[in-house]
Amino acid sequence: MNNNVFIVDDEKEVRESLQKFFLHHQFNVWVFSSAQRYLEVLDENIVGCLVSDIDMESMNGLELQAHLNQINCIRPTIFITGHASVNIAIKAMKLGAFDFVEKPFDPDVLLGKVNAAIESSKDKVHVLNQYRLLTHKEKLVFACVVKGDRNKNIAEELFISLPTVEAHRSKVMKKMRAKSLPELVKMSVALTNT
């Protein structure tokens, strides 16, 4: 089941209210009172959505998102705040937040946004898991192939033989489960947006 939601909020009432709401809608719910607690147990292999307050002590939501970006965490984030401003919303979106909700909010609207965020991340998680199966050399060949380089150029750039390029290229297609070059390019776009 991929219906996982991670709630980070320093207000106990908000945490408990959101927890009850998402449990009622058949979600697995993890609740954290701070960004630091969330980071301590972060498991990126669990597909889900982070719902985080922005205004928190010690590490706020924007700082949390910046840290998640540094470690290449692709779990989507929806920010909630009671003190919204256009500047904060813009900063959140520039940091890669999936969405932004002002308190008080309609829980059903939040539910729709969380479902959309989880759906959007499933493909990215799948592509990233496939990419992690590639060896270092295969990743280099992957990068060259999606740039449009020909096998001969790849061989020269990576100082390997043409048959070796062809073998790596074949393994890349197989491990990434790509049926065509355009599909592989589409996967590379998903990786660069993570």
C-alpha positions in Angstrom: 0.0 0.0 0.0 1.5 3.4 -1.1 -0.9 5.6 0.9 1.7 6.9 3.3 1.6 10.4 4.8 4.3 11.9 7.0 3.1 14.8 9.1 5.6 17.3 10.6 4.1 20.0 12.8 5.2 21.4 16.2 1.5 21.9 17.3 0.2 18.8 19.0 -3.5 19.6 18.1 -2.7 19.9 14.4 -0.7 16.7 14.4 -3.5 14.8 16.1 -6.2 16.2 13.9 -4.3 15.4 10.7 -3.4 12.0 12.0 -7.1 11.1 12.7 -8.2 12.5 9.3 -5.7 10.5 7.3 -6.2 7.3 9.3 -9.9 7.7 8.6 -9.0 7.7 4.9 -7.0 4.5 5.1 -3.5 6.1 5.1 -0.5 4.8 7.0 0.4 7.9 9.1 3.8 8.9 10.6 3.7 11.9 12.9 6.7 14.1 14.0 6.9 17.0 16.3 9.9 18.5 14.5 11.9 18.5 11.3 14.8 16.9 13.1 12.8 13.9 14.3 11.5 13.4 10.7 15.1 13.4 9.4 16.3 11.0 12.0 14.0 8.2 10.7 13.7 9.2 7.1 13.4 6.1 4.8 13.3 7.3 1.2 12.2 3.9 -0.1 8.7 4.4 1.4 6.5 6.1 -1.3 4.4 8.8 0.3 3.8 12.5 0.9 5.3 14.8 3.5 2.8 17.3 4.9 4.9 19.9 6.9 4.2 23.1 8.7 6.5 26.0 7.6 6.6 27.9 10.9 8.5 25.6 13.3 11.2 26.1 16.0 14.9 25.4 15.3 14.4 24.0 11.7 11.5 25.5 9.8 9.8 23.8 6.8 11.8 25.7 4.2 15.1 24.7 5.9 13.8 21.1 6.0 13.0 21.2 2.3 16.4 22.6 1.5 18.0 19.8 3.4 15.9 17.2 1.7 17.0 18.7 -1.7 20.6 18.3 -0.7 20.2 14.6 0.0 18.2 14.2 -3.2 15.0 13.0 -1.4 12.2 12.8 -3.9 9.3 12.4 -1.6 6.9 15.3 -2.4 6.2 18.0 0.2 3.0 19.9 0.8 3.5 22.9 3.1 0.8 24.1 5.5 1.0 27.4 7.3 -1.1 29.9 9.3 1.1 32.8 8.4 1.2 32.7 4.6 2.8 35.4 2.5 3.4 35.5 -1.2 7.2 35.5 -0.5 7.0 32.3 1.6 4.8 30.6 -1.0 7.3 31.5 -3.8 10.2 30.3 -1.7 8.5 27.0 -1.0 7.7 26.4 -4.7 11.2 27.3 -5.8 12.5 24.8 -3.3 10.4 22.2 -5.1 7.4 21.9 -2.9 4.5 20.1 -4.5 1.9 22.5 -3.1 1.2 25.0 -0.4 -1.9 25.2 1.8 -3.0 28.0 4.1 -4.6 27.3 7.6 -7.4 27.0 8.1 -7.9 24.7 5.2 -10.5 22.3 3.9 -9.2 18.8 4.8 -10.7 17.3 1.6 -8.7 19.8 -0.4 -5.5 18.7 1.4 -6.5 15.0 0.8 -6.8 15.6 -2.9 -3.4 17.3 -3.0 -1.7 14.5 -1.0 -3.2 11.9 -3.4 -2.0 13.9 -6.4 1.5 14.2 -4.9 1.8 10.5 -4.1 0.6 9.6 -7.7 3.2 12.0 -9.2 6.1 10.5 -7.2 5.4 6.8 -8.0 7.0 7.1 -11.5 10.0 9.0 -10.1 10.6 6.4 -7.4 10.4 3.5 -10.0 12.9 5.3 -12.3 15.3 6.1 -9.5 15.3 2.5 -8.2 16.1 1.3 -11.7 18.8 3.9 -12.1 20.4 2.7 -8.9 21.0 -0.7 -10.4 23.4 0.8 -13.0 27.1 0.5 -12.5 29.2 3.6 -12.6 30.3 3.0 -16.2 26.7 2.3 -17.2 25.6 5.6 -15.6 28.2 7.4 -17.7 27.0 5.7 -20.9 23.4 6.5 -19.9 24.3 10.2 -19.6 25.9 10.2 -23.0 23.1 8.3 -24.7 20.4 10.6 -23.5 22.4 13.6 -24.7 22.2 12.1 -28.1 25.9 11.1 -28.5 26.7 8.4 -31.0 28.4 5.2 -29.9 31.7 6.2 -31.6 31.7 9.5 -29.7 30.8 7.8 -26.4 33.7 5.3 -26.9 36.1 8.2 -27.5 34.8 10.3 -24.5 34.9 7.4 -22.0 38.1 5.8 -23.4 36.4 2.4 -24.1 36.0 0.3 -27.2 32.9 0.4 -29.4 31.8 -3.1 -28.5 32.0 -2.2 -24.8 29.8 0.9 -25.4 27.3 -1.3 -27.2 27.3 -3.8 -24.3 26.9 -1.0 -21.7 24.2 0.6 -23.8 22.3 -2.7 -24.0 22.6 -3.2 -20.2 21.3 0.3 -19.6 18.2 -0.3 -21.7 17.6 -3.6 -20.0 18.1 -2.4 -16.4 16.1 0.8 -16.9 13.4 -1.3 -18.7 13.3 1.2 -21.5 11.8 -0.1 -24.8 13.1 2.8 -26.8 15.5 5.7 -26.8 12.7 8.3 -26.3 11.5 6.3 -23.3 15.1 6.4 -21.9 15.2 10.2 -22.5 11.9 10.6 -20.7 13.4 8.7 -17.7 16.4 10.9 -17.7 14.1 14.0 -17.4 12.4 12.4 -14.4 15.8 11.8 -12.8 16.9 15.4 -13.4 13.6 16.7 -11.8 14.3 14.7 -8.6 
